[in-house]
Amino acid sequence: MKINSENFCVQEGEKVKLKEWPTVVKPVYHSKEQYRKLQAEHVAQLSSLQQLQYASNSHAVLLIFQAMDAAGKDGAIRHVMSGVNPQGCQVFSFKHPSAVELEHDFLWRITQCLPERGRIGIFNRSYYEEVLIVRVHPEILRSEGLPDELLDEKTVWQERYRSIVDLENHLTRNGTRIIKFFLHLSKEEQRKRFLDRIDEPDKNWKFSLADMTERKFWNEYMKAYEECLSATSTRNAPWYVVPADDKENARLIISRIILDTLKALKMTYPKSSAKRQQELQSIRKQLAK
């Protein structure tokens, strides 16, 4: 089965209802062996394209991963990017803002982590937390030190969406290609994965009481994600809703979307000038002696 990236893309202006988006689809692999083969092929292609990206030094790529707990973000990043040269890739996770970060606007801290041209940057959670967890828990918003007149919940989220879209358009105009993934996990599958984390000693460290606390807000999070995806998926920086109940299938879908995006950049290796070619041939003669 061929993966069509467009099947998972939220079109600009589309009103998202997550109940209409599947959390599981027919797998693109027929066996574990075929999955490993497809994954290896994707990893090899991605490694080659990232090397080309690094050499051409004209585009940066920013991958953003958002999801509910246990959706598989860490595993997806680890498996999909396993073949990429660490020099060409950086991963950042954004936790609760520090005291210094809270003294600035909500986008300030991420601008220091944006990828350089020729590199891939990965945000494992991102500035989108400011319209997700902060929206579900408005007490966080009230602790951010903003003037009272800017805390109107009737307008603050739309204003933040606009700030995010403006930033992403600015980055696009300056050579950064942005791909955003929402790993769409069902509540039942999350329950099963939480049980696995409790029952398997090697996974105990992955689970905390805070995970159960956030699970109680599932419906509120789904509403926040729906509005966020609807407001911020654009042609320049699209959201992809990836069915995440099957981890292996999700990884193949994610890697295919990244590959398709990199290929569309039509990158080429730098061409040597005539003078440079003469210089190289002169050096080659010396080395051949």
C-alpha positions in Angstrom: 0.0 0.0 0.0 1.4 3.4 -1.0 1.4 6.2 1.5 -0.3 9.3 0.2 0.8 12.3 2.4 -2.2 14.3 1.4 -4.6 11.8 3.1 -3.3 13.0 6.5 -2.9 16.7 5.8 -5.2 19.4 7.3 -6.0 21.8 4.5 -5.8 25.5 5.1 -9.2 26.7 6.4 -10.5 23.2 7.1 -12.6 22.8 10.3 -11.2 19.9 12.1 -13.3 17.4 14.0 -11.0 14.8 15.4 -13.7 12.2 15.7 -13.8 12.2 11.9 -10.0 11.5 11.7 -9.0 7.8 12.3 -6.6 6.8 15.0 -5.8 3.6 13.1 -5.7 2.8 9.4 -4.9 -0.2 7.3 -1.1 -0.8 7.8 1.2 -0.2 4.9 3.2 -3.3 5.9 2.2 -7.0 6.0 4.6 -8.3 8.5 7.2 -7.2 11.0 9.9 -8.2 8.5 8.4 -6.0 5.8 8.0 -3.1 8.3 11.7 -3.3 9.2 12.6 -3.4 5.5 10.4 -0.3 4.7 11.8 1.5 7.7 15.4 0.8 6.7 14.6 2.1 3.2 13.0 5.3 4.5 15.9 5.9 6.9 18.5 5.4 4.1 16.6 7.9 1.8 16.2 10.4 4.6 20.0 10.2 5.4 20.8 10.8 1.8 18.4 13.7 1.5 19.7 15.3 4.7 23.2 15.1 3.4 22.1 16.9 0.3 20.3 19.5 2.4 23.4 20.0 4.5 25.6 20.4 1.3 23.2 22.7 -0.5 22.8 24.9 2.6 19.8 26.7 1.3 16.9 25.3 3.5 16.3 24.6 7.1 13.6 22.1 8.1 11.6 22.3 11.3 9.6 19.2 12.4 7.1 19.8 15.2 5.6 16.9 17.1 2.5 17.3 19.3 0.4 14.6 20.9 -1.3 13.3 24.1 0.8 11.3 26.5 1.9 7.9 25.3 1.2 8.6 21.6 4.7 7.6 20.6 6.4 10.9 19.8 9.8 9.9 21.3 9.8 6.6 19.5 8.8 8.1 16.2 11.6 10.7 16.4 14.1 8.0 17.5 13.2 5.5 14.7 12.5 7.9 11.9 15.7 10.0 12.4 18.0 7.1 13.4 20.0 7.4 10.2 20.5 11.1 10.1 24.0 12.5 10.9 23.8 14.1 14.4 25.7 17.1 13.0 22.7 17.9 10.8 19.9 17.4 13.3 18.9 18.8 16.7 16.1 17.8 19.0 14.5 20.2 21.6 11.9 19.5 24.2 10.0 22.4 25.7 8.9 22.0 29.3 7.5 24.6 31.7 9.0 28.0 31.0 11.8 29.2 33.3 11.6 32.4 35.3 13.7 34.1 32.6 11.5 32.8 29.8 8.4 34.0 31.5 9.7 37.6 31.3 9.4 37.4 27.5 6.7 36.8 25.0 5.6 33.2 24.6 7.5 32.7 21.3 10.8 34.1 22.5 12.4 31.0 23.8 11.8 28.9 20.7 13.5 31.4 18.3 16.8 30.6 20.0 16.3 26.9 19.0 15.4 27.3 15.4 17.4 25.2 12.9 20.1 26.7 10.8 20.1 26.4 7.0 21.2 22.9 6.1 19.9 21.4 9.2 16.8 19.7 10.6 15.4 20.9 13.9 12.9 18.8 15.8 10.6 20.2 18.5 9.3 17.4 20.7 6.3 19.6 21.9 6.7 23.2 21.0 5.3 26.7 21.2 1.9 25.0 20.5 1.8 24.1 24.2 0.9 27.7 24.7 -2.5 27.2 23.0 -3.0 23.6 24.2 -2.0 22.9 27.9 -2.3 26.6 28.7 -5.8 26.7 27.2 -6.9 23.6 29.1 -5.3 25.0 32.3 -6.0 28.8 32.2 -4.3 29.3 35.6 -1.0 28.9 33.7 -2.0 31.8 31.5 -2.7 33.9 34.5 0.8 33.1 35.9 2.6 34.4 32.8 2.7 38.0 34.0 0.7 39.5 31.1 -1.3 42.7 31.6 -4.9 42.0 32.7 -6.3 43.5 29.5 -4.5 40.8 27.5 -6.0 37.9 29.4 -9.5 37.9 27.8 -10.1 34.3 26.9 -12.5 35.4 24.2 -9.6 36.9 22.2 -6.3 35.6 23.6 -6.2 32.3 21.7 -7.1 33.8 18.4 -4.3 36.3 18.9 -1.9 33.6 19.8 -2.9 31.6 16.7 -2.2 34.7 14.6 1.2 35.2 16.2 2.1 31.6 15.4 1.0 31.8 11.8 2.8 35.1 11.3 6.0 33.5 12.7 5.7 30.4 10.5 5.1 32.5 7.4 8.1 34.6 8.3 10.3 31.5 8.7 9.0 30.1 5.3 9.9 33.4 3.6 13.4 32.9 4.9 14.0 29.4 3.8 12.7 27.2 6.7 10.2 24.4 5.7 7.9 23.5 8.6 6.1 20.2 9.0 3.8 19.6 11.9 2.6 16.3 13.2 -0.3 15.6 15.5 -0.1 11.9 16.6 -3.7 11.0 16.9 -4.1 8.5 19.6 -7.4 7.0 20.9 -8.3 7.2 24.5 -8.6 3.4 24.7 -5.1 2.9 23.2 -3.7 5.4 25.7 -5.2 3.4 28.5 -3.5 0.2 27.3 -0.2 1.9 27.0 -0.5 3.3 30.5 -1.2 -0.2 31.8 1.9 -1.5 29.9 4.0 1.2 31.6 2.8 0.1 35.0 3.0 -3.7 34.4 6.5 -3.7 32.7 9.2 -2.7 35.2 11.4 -1.3 32.4 8.7 1.1 31.5 7.8 2.3 35.0 9.9 5.4 34.6 7.7 6.6 31.7 4.6 6.8 33.9 3.6 9.4 36.5 0.5 10.4 38.4 0.5 13.6 36.4 -0.3 11.5 33.3 -3.5 10.3 34.9 -4.4 13.8 36.0 -4.1 15.1 32.4 -6.1 12.1 31.1 -9.1 13.5 33.0 -9.0 16.5 30.7 -9.1 14.4 27.5 -12.2 16.1 26.1 -10.8 19.6 26.8 -7.6 18.7 25.1 -9.4 17.3 22.0 -11.3 20.6 21.7 -8.1 22.6 22.1 -6.4 20.5 19.4 -9.3 20.8 17.0 -9.3 24.6 17.2 -5.5 24.8 17.1 -5.3 22.5 14.0 -8.1 24.4 12.3 -6.5 27.8 12.9 -2.8 27.1 12.2 -2.6 24.6 9.4 -1.5 26.5 6.4 0.0 25.8 2.9 3.3 27.0 4.2 3.2 25.0 7.5 0.7 22.2 7.3 -0.5 20.0 10.1 -0.6 16.2 9.5 -2.9 14.2 11.6 -1.2 10.8 11.9 -3.1 7.8 13.1 -1.1 6.7 16.1 -2.7 3.6 17.6 -0.3 1.5 15.4 3.2 2.8 16.3 5.0 1.1 13.4 2.5 2.4 10.8 2.7 5.9 12.3 6.5 5.9 11.9 6.3 4.9 8.2 3.6 7.6 7.6 5.8 10.2 9.3 8.9 9.3 7.4 7.1 9.3 4.1 5.7 12.8 4.7 9.2 14.0 5.6 10.7 12.4 2.5 8.1 13.8 0.2 8.6 17.3 1.7 12.4 17.2 1.3 12.2 15.9 -2.3 9.8 18.8 -3.1 12.5 21.3 -2.2 14.4 20.2 -5.4 17.8 20.7 -3.7 21.1 20.1 -5.6 24.7 19.8 -4.7 26.7 23.0 -5.2 28.4 23.2 -8.6 32.1 23.8 -8.8 33.4 26.7 -10.9 35.9 26.2 -13.7 38.6 27.6 -11.4 37.7 25.2 -8.6 37.8 22.3 -11.0 41.3 23.2 -12.1 42.4 23.5 -8.5 41.0 20.1 -7.7 42.6 18.5 -10.7 45.9 20.0 -9.7 45.6 18.6 -6.2 44.6 15.2 -7.6 47.8 15.0 -9.7 49.8 15.7 -6.6 48.0 13.0 -4.7 48.4 10.5 -7.6 52.2 10.8 -7.6 
